[in-house]
């Protein structure tokens, strides 16, 4: 069919894959951190308190006190290429961008901060992506992570006249590909240590305890990941939860308290890793690697090692390629 001369240009149909992670401030300065925290802590998926009660606390107290402390923490882990989380997610996207053929466009975005999910979805559609796989990089499902990332994408699509077809990457907490990647990467890191750990701590990001009571599967997903990984490695893992915030009860045991208890119990050689994070970030590089070490050593610990996330290493990228390829089946081989 011959198009009329005034017909707008139509790009060649393509498929999009959008890797999505939590987010980061634009810089390790107070102003950037305050802007980021304002967006993050205003998300009703993250803080499930009525806005009329929460916003005065957030705007009147938290955003006037917490940004300075958080900016200092970010300054300790900031890289030449920016925030660790953003830099690594960008590298992950670059590592898989040619894995699925020329018809597939791979991009990345952050739920909070930049590049924004709506911005990258618009770019994908402008490039001709009529089918898009949303890939939240959270192995364990949680409403405050997986769901809110998808929510942001869905909200953008709600304003479009011509919507692309969508798929979402399911949580992969018990997927053999993920467990094997963790095992491979973890054993490599352990072999490189100059000591043999008395205990290995698997630290997951914490969530308020009531989220479990309300039906969020996150706690169960974390426990199953640890159980499967422990069985695959043939050694015990100590499960703990980090990053408590506010006065409410959180999932436990707490990572900081666990490290102190291990040291006091005579387990003075500890390795810790964060299997719930797909990329290293503030919570791993500052909270675990720096403050975790300090807490452990102050309690009598001697040897401490933080073991990196899968990041853009060989095991993690091979896993990601296979997970994404599986979800793209039927789109990339149609005809």
Secondary structure in CASP SS format (residue, H / E / C, confidence):
PFRMAT SS
TARGET T0000
AUTHOR 0000-0000-0000
METHOD secondary structure of the structure
MODEL  1
X C 1.00
X C 1.00
X C 1.00
X C 1.00
X C 1.00
X C 1.00
X C 1.00
X C 1.00
X C 1.00
X C 1.00
X C 1.00
X C 1.00
X C 1.00
X E 1.00
X E 1.00
X E 1.00
X E 1.00
X E 1.00
X E 1.00
X E 1.00
X E 1.00
X E 1.00
X E 1.00
X E 1.00
X C 1.00
X C 1.00
X C 1.00
X C 1.00
X C 1.00
X H 1.00
X H 1.00
X H 1.00
X H 1.00
X H 1.00
X H 1.00
X H 1.00
X H 1.00
X H 1.00
X H 1.00
X H 1.00
X C 1.00
X C 1.00
X C 1.00
X C 1.00
X C 1.00
X C 1.00
X C 1.00
X C 1.00
X C 1.00
X C 1.00
X H 1.00
X H 1.00
X H 1.00
X H 1.00
X H 1.00
X H 1.00
X H 1.00
X H 1.00
X H 1.00
X H 1.00
X H 1.00
X H 1.00
X H 1.00
X H 1.00
X H 1.00
X H 1.00
X H 1.00
X H 1.00
X H 1.00
X H 1.00
X H 1.00
X H 1.00
X H 1.00
X H 1.00
X H 1.00
X H 1.00
X H 1.00
X C 1.00
X E 1.00
X C 1.00
X C 1.00
X E 1.00
X C 1.00
X H 1.00
X H 1.00
X H 1.00
X H 1.00
X H 1.00
X H 1.00
X H 1.00
X H 1.00
X H 1.00
X H 1.00
X H 1.00
X H 1.00
X H 1.00
X C 1.00
X C 1.00
X C 1.00
X C 1.00
X C 1.00
X C 1.00
X C 1.00
X E 1.00
X E 1.00
X E 1.00
X E 1.00
X E 1.00
X E 1.00
X E 1.00
X E 1.00
X E 1.00
X E 1.00
X C 1.00
X C 1.00
X E 1.00
X H 1.00
X H 1.00
X H 1.00
X H 1.00
X H 1.00
X H 1.00
X H 1.00
X H 1.00
X H 1.00
X H 1.00
X C 1.00
X C 1.00
X E 1.00
X E 1.00
X E 1.00
X E 1.00
X E 1.00
X E 1.00
X E 1.00
X E 1.00
X C 1.00
X C 1.00
X C 1.00
X C 1.00
X C 1.00
X C 1.00
X H 1.00
X H 1.00
X H 1.00
X H 1.00
X H 1.00
X H 1.00
X H 1.00
X H 1.00
X H 1.00
X H 1.00
X H 1.00
X H 1.00
X H 1.00
X H 1.00
X H 1.00
X H 1.00
X C 1.00
X C 1.00
X C 1.00
X C 1.00
X C 1.00
X C 1.00
X E 1.00
X E 1.00
X E 1.00
X E 1.00
X C 1.00
X C 1.00
X C 1.00
X C 1.00
X C 1.00
X C 1.00
X C 1.00
X H 1.00
X H 1.00
X H 1.00
X H 1.00
X H 1.00
X H 1.00
X H 1.00
X H 1.00
X H 1.00
X H 1.00
X H 1.00
X H 1.00
X H 1.00
X H 1.00
X H 1.00
X H 1.00
X C 1.00
X C 1.00
X C 1.00
X C 1.00
X C 1.00
X C 1.00
X C 1.00
X E 1.00
X E 1.00
X E 1.00
X E 1.00
X E 1.00
X E 1.00
X E 1.00
X C 1.00
X C 1.00
X E 1.00
X H 1.00
X H 1.00
X H 1.00
X H 1.00
X H 1.00
X C 1.00
X C 1.00
X C 1.00
X C 1.00
X H 1.00
X H 1.00
X H 1.00
X H 1.00
X H 1.00
X H 1.00
X H 1.00
X H 1.00
X H 1.00
X H 1.00
X H 1.00
X H 1.00
X H 1.00
X H 1.00
X H 1.00
X H 1.00
X C 1.00
X C 1.00
X C 1.00
X C 1.00
X E 1.00
X E 1.00
X E 1.00
X E 1.00
X E 1.00
X C 1.00
X C 1.00
X C 1.00
X C 1.00
X C 1.00
X C 1.00
X C 1.00
X E 1.00
X C 1.00
X C 1.00
X C 1.00
X E 1.00
X H 1.00
X H 1.00
X H 1.00
X H 1.00
X H 1.00
X H 1.00
X H 1.00
X H 1.00
X H 1.00
X H 1.00
X C 1.00
X C 1.00
X C 1.00
X C 1.00
X E 1.00
X E 1.00
X E 1.00
X E 1.00
X E 1.00
X C 1.00
X C 1.00
X C 1.00
X C 1.00
X C 1.00
X C 1.00
X C 1.00
X C 1.00
X H 1.00
X H 1.00
X H 1.00
X H 1.00
X H 1.00
X H 1.00
X H 1.00
X H 1.00
X H 1.00
X H 1.00
X H 1.00
X H 1.00
X H 1.00
X H 1.00
X H 1.00
X H 1.00
X H 1.00
X C 1.00
X C 1.00
X C 1.00
X C 1.00
X E 1.00
X E 1.00
X E 1.00
X E 1.00
X E 1.00
X C 1.00
X C 1.00
X C 1.00
X C 1.00
X C 1.00
X C 1.00
X H 1.00
X H 1.00
X H 1.00
X H 1.00
X H 1.00
X H 1.00
X H 1.00
X H 1.00
X H 1.00
X H 1.00
X H 1.00
X H 1.00
X H 1.00
X H 1.00
X H 1.00
X C 1.00
X C 1.00
X C 1.00
X C 1.00
X C 1.00
X C 1.00
X C 1.00
END
